[in-house]
Amino acid sequence: MAVIGGGWWVWKMAKWVWVDPKKMERRLREEGLRGHPYRFWVGDLTRMANMQKQATSSPLPSHSHDVISRVLPFDHHLVTRHGKNPFMWYGPTPRLILTDPELNKNVLNNNYDFVKLPVISVIKYLSAGIASYNGDKWANHRKIINPAFILEKLKTLIPITCQSCNEMINKWENMLSPTDGTCEVDVLPWLKGLTKEVISRAAFGSSYEEGRQIFDILSEQTELVANNLQKHRIPLWRFLPTKDNKRMKQNERNMEASLECIINKKKEAMQARQATKDDLLGILLESNQKEIEEQGNKKNVGLSIKDVIGECKLFYLAGQETISSLLVWTMMLLSMYPDWQARAREEVLQVFGNQKPDFDALSRLKIVTMIMYEALRLYPPIAWAERCTEKDMKLGNLSIPKGVRISLPIIMMHHDERFWGDDAKEFKPDRFSKGISNASKGSSVAFFPFGWGPRICIGQNFAFLEAKTVFSLILQRFSFELSPTYAHAPMTVLTLQPQHGVQVILHKL
């Protein structure tokens, strides 16, 4: 019996690491797709790691936006060598890199057929929530969460952002030299701190201080997850009692206990009509209760406490990591191009003067919006998205076998000269002067920093309102330029971030 069991296990392993990959490789090549031959067990992972290490070993020229070879060096190598839609090997799993916008559109629109990848164990320490779900579970969560992100509800975000941003600006002013009114600042940690303050206040309202403590833990958890991401792809690594593994588990227990306490207190206060429902958590709980009441006694209706905790953690990840990425790259670009900075400031002063931004007037910031779109084109917070197939699928003229991972290289599409012209790698915000739909040539899916289709990011309005408010306030008070110490080194950890920060010289206006 033991011999039979051992033989079965050997066959399963052989099938996983050799038989199935070779079978899928043959099918992909029959479709006319190209890539490196499969190598036992590791696939292309060694090549990919070596290229990534080499690419990030030195910065780029200071004014170059040709960043793909640094951000996605292996994908860039494959497309250069094998043409559009090449495949690579993520261990024994094939990964198809789609550079055809219509195929990307097909994938993003058919979210029940092309699903999100299962979340690896270490990511669950950081975030679960709607971004990791598929099918009906995703649809149910989206329906309940959606009311928290409609524009009318987001109006309360503006005074919250103003308060947090003014606190940051006041600290900058205290750092200015009394002789020439300037100072040098690495804006990356400041803008990360700002977005943490904003999402803490927006998510938890009057429980902001408790929420901020949780988000402090999540900040540490983000760093731990980023540092352990590759290790946790090794089978059974998550069970080893390493220092980082133990710390992540402890952080998880502390966060979940604290979040459950906040959620229960919020529920009790709302039931006693002692709490407002304007913060994200309050709106989410109200929407969830409404769904439960409407569906009656049906099973699996609404969100459990664990589900709400997952969404709160996602609030942080999306509201802090992605928005800080948008802010820091826009700040870098405005520092690099003083003419566009001057145009943005002129518009802000024309619309607001020296007053605080308000909801209706923010929509009149056309130049600021163009600049932010161009920043998202050149430096999208998420450099690529991934989906997978759970059955054999037809994609355009391609037949995709079950189990193939599909990579949608957002940053490559954003820099592609086929859609953006010869100046694709130049900073030209006026390409968005007639809106997103008229900016690119021949494809509506050449620009998708927040995704596309049914799963388009639910928080994009939140991100734009916060970013416009922040830049309005900064432009009213400072001009700024890149410091000579700045090293241009974009790289992806969880989001696209400057490897060595963004050092600018602030000038008080």
C-alpha positions in Angstrom: 0.0 0.0 0.0 2.9 2.4 0.9 4.5 1.6 -2.5 1.3 2.4 -4.3 0.9 5.6 -2.3 4.5 6.6 -3.0 4.2 5.9 -6.7 1.0 8.0 -6.9 2.8 10.9 -5.2 5.8 10.6 -7.5 3.5 10.7 -10.5 1.6 13.7 -9.2 4.9 15.6 -8.7 6.2 14.6 -12.1 2.9 15.7 -13.7 3.1 19.0 -12.0 6.7 19.9 -12.7 7.2 18.2 -16.1 4.4 16.5 -17.9 1.8 19.3 -17.6 4.2 22.2 -18.4 5.6 20.4 -21.5 2.0 19.7 -22.6 1.0 23.4 -22.2 4.2 24.6 -23.9 3.4 22.5 -26.9 -0.2 23.9 -27.0 1.1 27.5 -26.7 3.6 27.1 -29.5 0.8 25.6 -31.7 -1.0 28.9 -31.2 2.0 30.7 -32.7 3.2 32.0 -29.3 6.8 32.2 -28.4 9.0 32.0 -25.3 11.9 30.3 -23.7 11.8 26.5 -23.5 10.6 25.2 -20.2 13.3 24.4 -17.6 12.6 21.9 -15.0 11.0 23.3 -11.8 12.4 26.8 -11.9 11.3 27.8 -15.4 12.4 31.4 -16.0 12.5 32.5 -12.3 16.3 32.5 -12.1 16.7 34.5 -15.3 14.0 36.9 -14.1 15.6 37.4 -10.7 19.0 38.0 -12.2 17.6 40.6 -14.6 15.7 42.3 -11.9 18.8 42.5 -9.7 20.9 43.9 -12.5 18.2 46.4 -13.6 17.8 47.9 -10.1 21.6 48.1 -9.4 21.9 51.6 -10.8 19.6 54.6 -11.5 18.4 55.8 -14.9 19.3 59.1 -16.5 17.6 61.8 -14.4 15.2 63.0 -17.1 14.4 59.6 -18.8 10.9 58.2 -18.6 12.0 55.1 -20.6 11.6 53.0 -17.4 10.2 49.6 -18.6 13.6 48.0 -18.8 14.1 48.8 -15.1 10.6 48.1 -13.8 9.8 45.0 -15.9 13.2 43.9 -17.3 12.3 40.3 -18.0 9.0 41.2 -19.7 10.8 43.8 -21.7 13.4 41.2 -22.7 10.7 38.7 -23.8 8.7 41.2 -25.9 11.9 42.5 -27.5 13.1 38.9 -28.3 9.9 37.1 -29.1 7.5 39.8 -30.2 4.0 40.6 -28.9 2.2 38.2 -26.6 5.2 36.1 -25.5 5.1 33.6 -22.7 7.4 32.9 -19.8 7.6 30.2 -17.0 6.8 31.1 -13.5 8.2 27.9 -12.2 6.1 25.2 -13.8 3.3 27.6 -14.6 3.2 29.4 -18.0 2.5 33.1 -17.9 1.3 34.8 -21.1 2.2 38.5 -21.4 -0.5 40.2 -23.5 0.5 43.3 -25.4 -2.6 43.4 -27.6 -5.0 45.9 -26.2 -8.1 44.2 -27.6 -7.1 40.9 -25.9 -6.5 42.9 -22.7 -10.0 44.3 -23.0 -11.5 40.9 -23.6 -9.8 39.6 -20.4 -10.8 42.5 -18.2 -14.4 42.5 -19.5 -14.9 38.8 -18.8 -14.1 38.7 -15.1 -16.0 35.4 -14.5 -13.8 33.6 -17.1 -10.5 35.3 -16.4 -10.2 35.4 -12.7 -7.9 36.9 -10.1 -5.1 34.6 -9.0 -5.4 32.8 -5.7 -3.8 35.0 -3.0 -0.5 33.5 -1.8 -0.3 33.0 2.0 1.9 36.0 2.8 -0.3 38.4 1.0 -3.2 37.4 3.2 -1.3 38.9 6.1 -1.6 42.2 4.4 -4.9 42.4 2.6 -7.8 40.3 1.6 -11.0 42.1 0.7 -12.8 42.6 -2.6 -9.6 42.8 -4.7 -8.8 39.1 -4.1 -12.3 37.7 -4.6 -13.9 36.2 -7.8 -17.3 35.4 -9.1 -20.4 35.9 -7.0 -18.5 36.6 -3.9 -16.8 39.5 -5.6 -20.1 40.8 -7.0 -21.8 40.7 -3.6 -18.9 42.5 -1.9 -18.8 45.1 -4.6 -22.5 45.8 -4.3 -22.2 46.4 -0.5 -19.0 48.4 -0.7 -20.0 50.6 -3.6 -22.1 53.2 -1.6 -18.9 54.2 0.3 -17.2 55.4 -2.9 -19.9 57.3 -4.7 -19.0 60.9 -5.4 -21.6 62.4 -3.1 -20.3 60.4 -0.1 -16.7 61.4 -0.9 -17.3 65.1 -0.4 -16.3 64.6 3.2 -12.9 63.5 2.0 -11.9 67.1 1.0 -11.9 68.7 4.5 -10.2 65.6 5.9 -7.4 65.9 3.2 -7.1 69.6 3.8 -6.6 69.1 7.5 -3.9 66.4 7.0 -2.2 68.2 4.2 -2.0 71.6 6.0 -0.4 69.8 9.0 2.3 68.5 6.6 2.7 71.9 4.9 3.1 73.7 8.2 5.9 71.3 9.2 7.6 72.0 5.8 7.3 75.7 6.5 9.0 75.3 9.9 11.9 73.6 8.1 12.6 76.5 5.7 15.9 78.3 6.0 15.3 81.8 7.5 17.9 83.2 5.1 16.5 82.1 1.7 13.1 80.5 2.5 14.1 77.1 1.0 14.8 73.5 2.3 15.5 70.1 0.8 12.9 67.4 1.5 12.5 63.8 0.5 8.8 63.9 -0.2 8.3 60.2 -0.3 8.0 59.5 3.5 6.0 62.7 3.9 3.5 61.8 1.2 3.2 58.3 2.6 2.6 59.7 6.0 0.0 62.1 4.6 -2.0 59.3 2.8 -1.9 57.2 5.9 -3.4 60.1 7.9 -6.1 60.7 5.3 -7.2 57.1 5.0 -7.2 56.7 8.8 -9.5 59.7 9.2 -11.7 58.8 6.1 -12.0 55.1 7.1 -12.7 55.4 10.9 -13.9 58.9 11.5 -14.0 59.6 15.3 -12.1 56.3 15.9 -9.2 57.8 13.8 -6.6 57.5 16.5 -7.3 53.8 17.0 -7.4 53.3 13.3 -4.1 55.1 12.9 -2.5 52.6 15.3 -3.8 49.7 13.3 -2.4 51.3 10.1 0.9 51.8 11.8 1.0 48.0 12.2 -0.1 47.6 8.6 2.8 49.8 7.5 5.2 47.4 9.2 3.3 44.5 7.8 3.6 46.0 4.3 7.4 46.1 4.6 7.6 42.5 6.0 5.4 41.1 3.2 7.4 42.9 0.5 10.7 41.5 2.0 9.3 37.9 2.2 7.3 37.7 -1.0 9.7 35.5 -2.9 10.5 33.3 0.1 6.8 32.4 0.5 6.7 31.0 -3.0 8.9 28.2 -1.6 6.6 25.3 -0.5 6.1 25.0 3.2 8.2 28.2 3.9 5.2 29.8 5.6 5.3 27.1 8.3 8.9 27.8 9.3 9.3 29.7 12.6 11.4 32.5 11.2 11.6 35.9 12.9 9.6 37.5 10.1 6.9 34.8 10.0 6.4 35.0 13.7 6.2 38.8 13.6 3.7 38.8 10.7 1.4 36.3 12.6 1.6 38.5 15.7 0.7 41.6 13.7 -2.2 39.8 12.1 -3.6 38.8 15.5 -3.2 42.3 16.9 -4.8 44.0 13.9 -7.8 41.6 13.7 -8.5 42.0 17.4 -8.3 45.8 17.3 -10.3 46.1 14.1 -13.0 43.8 15.5 -13.2 46.0 18.6 -13.6 49.2 16.5 -16.2 47.6 14.2 -18.3 46.3 17.2 -18.1 49.7 18.9 -19.1 51.4 15.6 -22.1 49.1 15.2 -23.3 49.7 18.8 -22.9 53.5 18.4 -24.8 53.5 15.1 -27.6 51.4 16.6 -27.8 53.9 19.5 -27.7 56.7 17.0 -24.6 58.1 18.7 -22.3 57.9 15.6 -22.2 59.5 12.2 -22.3 57.2 9.1 -20.1 59.5 7.0 -16.8 57.6 7.3 -16.0 54.6 5.1 -16.6 52.0 7.9 -19.9 53.6 8.8 -21.2 53.6 5.3 -20.0 50.0 4.7 -21.7 48.8 7.9 -24.9 50.6 7.0 -24.9 49.2 3.5 -24.2 45.7 4.8 -27.1 45.9 7.3 -29.4 47.1 4.5 -28.4 44.1 2.3 -29.0 41.6 5.2 -32.5 43.1 5.9 -33.4 43.1 2.2 -32.4 39.4 1.7 -34.2 38.2 4.8 -33.1 34.8 6.1 -31.1 33.7 3.1 -27.7 32.0 3.8 -24.4 33.7 3.3 -25.9 37.2 2.9 -23.9 40.3 3.7 -20.4 40.5 5.1 -19.2 38.8 8.2 -17.0 40.5 10.8 -14.0 38.8 9.1 -15.1 40.1 5.7 -15.4 43.7 7.1 -11.9 43.4 8.6 -10.6 42.3 5.2 -12.1 45.4 3.6 -10.7 47.7 6.2 -7.2 46.3 5.5 -7.8 46.9 1.8 -8.9 50.5 2.5 -5.4 51.0 3.9 -3.5 49.2 1.1 -5.3 51.0 -1.7 -5.7 54.3 0.1 -2.1 54.5 1.2 0.2 52.6 -1.1 -1.4 53.4 -4.5 -2.3 57.1 -3.7 1.1 57.8 -2.3 2.6 56.4 -5.5 0.4 58.8 -7.6 1.4 61.7 -5.4 5.1 61.1 -5.4 5.5 60.6 -9.1 3.3 63.7 -9.9 5.5 65.7 -7.5 8.6 64.4 -9.2 7.3 65.4 -12.6 6.1 68.8 -11.5 9.6 69.4 -10.1 11.2 68.2 -13.3 9.0 70.4 -15.6 8.7 73.9 -14.0 6.7 75.2 -17.0 3.9 72.7 -16.2 4.2 73.4 -12.5 3.7 77.1 -13.2 0.6 76.3 -15.4 -0.9 74.1 -12.7 -0.3 76.8 -10.0 -1.8 79.5 -12.2 -4.9 77.3 -12.7 -5.2 76.6 -8.9 -4.9 80.2 -8.0 -7.4 81.2 -10.7 -10.0 78.6 -9.4 -9.4 78.8 -5.6 -7.2 81.8 -5.0 -5.7 81.2 -1.5 -8.9 79.5 -0.3 -9.3 75.8 0.6 -10.4 73.6 -2.3 -14.1 72.7 -2.5 -15.8 69.8 -4.2 -17.4 71.6 -7.2 -14.3 73.6 -8.0 -12.0 70.6 -8.1 -13.7 69.4 -11.2 -12.6 72.6 -13.0 -8.9 71.8 -12.6 -8.3 70.7 -16.2 -4.5 71.2 -16.3 -4.0 69.5 -13.0 -6.1 66.6 -14.2 -4.1 66.3 -17.4 -0.8 66.3 -15.4 -2.1 63.6 -13.2 -3.3 61.4 -16.1 0.2 61.8 -17.7 1.8 60.8 -14.4 -0.4 57.7 -14.2 0.5 56.9 -17.8 4.2 57.1 -17.3 4.3 55.8 -13.7 1.1 53.8 -13.0 1.0 52.7 -9.3 0.4 49.1 -10.4 2.8 48.1 -13.2 1.0 45.0 -14.2 -2.2 43.0 -13.4 -2.7 39.3 -13.6 -5.5 36.9 -14.2 -5.7 33.1 -14.7 -7.9 30.6 -16.5 -9.8 27.9 -14.6 -10.8 26.1 -17.9 -9.7 26.1 -21.5 -10.6 29.5 -22.9 -10.9 31.2 -26.3 -9.2 34.6 -26.4 -9.5 36.3 -29.7 -8.0 33.9 -32.1 -6.0 32.2 -29.4 -6.9 29.0 -27.5 -5.6 29.3 -23.9 -5.2 26.1 -21.9 -6.5 25.9 -18.4 -4.0 27.0 -15.8 -2.2 29.6 -17.8 -1.5 32.9 -16.0 -2.2 36.0 -18.0 -0.2 39.2 -17.4 -1.5 42.5 -18.4 1.6 44.8 -18.5 -0.1 48.1 -17.8 3.1 50.2 -17.9 4.2 48.6 -21.2 0.9 49.5 -22.8 1.2 53.0 -21.4 4.6 53.5 -23.1 3.8 51.8 -26.4 4.5 54.0 -29.4 1.7 52.1 -31.4 -0.9 53.9 -29.3 0.9 57.1 -28.0 3.2 58.0 -30.9 6.9 58.7 -31.2 6.8 60.8 -28.0 5.3 58.0 -25.9 8.2 58.2 -23.4 8.0 62.0 -23.1 6.0 63.9 -20.5 3.3 65.7 -22.5 0.1 66.2 -20.4 -1.6 68.0 -23.3 -2.1 64.6 -25.0 -5.1 64.4 -22.5 -6.5 67.8 -23.4 -9.5 66.2 -25.0 -10.0 63.5 -22.3 -8.8 59.9 -21.9 -10.8 58.5 -24.8 -9.1 60.8 -27.3 -5.6 60.6 -25.9 -4.3 57.3 -27.4 -4.4 56.2 -31.0 -6.6 53.3 -32.1 -7.3 51.7 -28.7 -9.5 52.5 -25.8 -7.5 50.1 -23.5 -4.1 51.7 -24.0 -4.6 53.5 -20.7 -5.9 51.6 -17.7 -4.1 52.6 -14.5 -7.2 51.7 -12.5 -8.1 48.6 -14.4 -10.9 48.3 -16.9 -14.4 46.8 -17.2 -16.5 45.5 -14.3 -13.5 45.3 -11.9 -12.3 48.8 -12.5 -10.9 50.2 -9.2 -13.8 51.2 -6.9 -11.5 53.8 -5.3 -10.4 55.9 -8.3 -12.7 58.8 -7.5 -11.3 58.7 -3.9 -7.7 58.8 -5.3 -8.4 61.7 -7.7 -10.2 63.9 -5.1 -7.4 63.4 -2.6 -4.6 64.0 -5.1 -6.2 67.1 -6.6 -6.8 68.5 -3.1 -3.2 67.8 -2.0 -1.6 69.5 -5.1 -3.9 72.5 -4.9 -2.7 73.1 -1.3 1.0 72.5 -2.1 0.9 74.7 -5.2 -0.6 77.6 -3.3 2.2 77.6 -0.8 5.4 76.4 -2.5 7.3 76.2 -5.7 9.7 73.2 -5.9 12.5 71.7 -8.0 14.4 68.4 -8.1 17.4 68.3 -5.9 20.8 67.4 -7.5 20.8 64.5 -5.0 17.8 62.9 -6.7 18.5 59.5 -8.3 15.8 58.4 -10.8 15.2 54.8 -9.8 11.6 53.6 -10.2 11.0 50.0 -9.0 8.0 47.8 -8.0 7.6 46.4 -4.6 3.9 46.3 -4.0 3.4 49.5 -6.0 5.7 51.5 -8.3 7.9 53.6 -5.9 11.1 55.6 -6.2 13.9 53.3 -4.9 15.8 56.1 -3.3 13.0 58.6 -2.6 12.3 61.9 -4.3 14.4 64.8 -3.0 13.1 68.2 -3.9 14.0 71.8 -2.9 11.0 73.7 -1.6 10.7 77.5 -2.1 8.2 79.4 0.0 5.9 81.6 -2.2 
